[in-house]
Amino acid sequence: MHGWKAPRDALRNWSTSYSPVAKVTFVKLGLNLGYWGMGNDQDNLALAREADQLGYDCAWAAEAYGSDTATVLAWVGAQTERIGLGSAIMQIPARSPAMAAMTAATLDSLSGGRFRLGLGVSGPQVSEGWHGVRFDKPLARTREYVDIINLALARKRVRYAGEHYQLPLPDGPGKALQLTVHPVRDHIPIYLASVGPKNLELTGEIADGWLAIFYSTEFAAEQLALIEAGRKKVGKTMAGFDIAATMPLVVGDDVQLAADPVRAYASLYVGGMGSRDVNFYNQLAGRMGYPDAAAEIQSKYMSREYEAAAAAVPFEFIDSTALIGPRARIAERLAAFAESGVTSLNLMPLAPTLEERLTGLRTAVQALQDSGFAE
């Protein structure tokens, strides 16, 4: 078995011992569109438009080694009116920090100030295999990357002497330049997609928000304490910091059946995102109390037994990291996430048909109102 009972008791104790510095009074709903170009383009656009009309806070788009997030967000932004546009994530090894700043400023300008810059280091396989960038010292690289982006977006002349980035290059013809595009806002919010403990602390220190995956109320205390420690390092509290959790959503009366569409998603990350030696999501599942299940999922996924890998995902893992079931149950879970410190829930509706996914978005709005945490 996955060895859940004892760790769950311990994690519950962490959860009750931690309370957010800034008490959450309301939660914003977002939409996670995932990866583009997989036969779901028009469906995703319909979801974004519906979320825009329903008052969702932000639509987030992902990238791996297929569609890029900036192009997708420009397309979505041109066909929506109010909803925010977030990169979840823009890969650090894919662009120079100056290019990331240019893209952020352009998207913010074109959208009338709706852009949010979500960043992440990706993993060794994509970084080195696809982008040709060594996956070394990811924390130090992230810190320098964000430093340079902030300099550029503040429209200062960019001069930087770091371990990984030097601008301008020494002893060459380059000169310090200033961004020519004026972002709509003085500060574009920066989010980091962090999994490991050290990266969580760094996120609290240098970012405006955390893009969380497999967020569980029973494991949140440890993670949020690390973020808070990073905030304290720079004299900040959790007030105004956005805890933005990506959350699969399946509406249905049968909770066990509602969990099934989440299995493929969970097994992809826990079993297939990385190698046997380096998979941050697999390690996270282990820390959450599922080391045996995580190992089994990875073994089956690596053997291309995808259905067996999905079946090996424990129901308890899915139930603690997703919104599944009827409206009343989802409302209860929304309240629990808010009480644990979540400020934004970026929903990923999973269902066979577009109409079911649209219904899921509408039900989530109703459930949030029922929970008492609607703005």
Buried (B, 14 or more C-beta within 10 A) or exposed (E): EBEBEEBBEEBBEBBEEBEBBEEBEEBBBBBBBBBBEEEBBEBBBBBBBBBBBBEBBBBBBBBBBEBBBBBBBBBBBEEBEEBBBBBBBBBBBBBEBBBBBBBBBBBBBBBEEBBBBBBBBBBBBBBBEBBEBEBEEBBEBBBBBBBBBBBBBBBEEBEBEBEBBBBBEEEEEEEEEEBEBEBBBEEBBBBBBBBBBEBBBBBBBBBBBBBBBBBBBBBBBBBBBBBBBBBBEEEBEBEEBBBBBBBBBBBBEEBEEBBBBBBBBBBBBBBBBBEEEEBBBBBBBBBBBBBBBBBBBBBBBBEEBBEBBBBBBBBBBBBBBBBBBBBEBBBBBBBBBBBBBBBBBBBBBBBEEBEBBBBBBBBBBEBBEBBEBBE
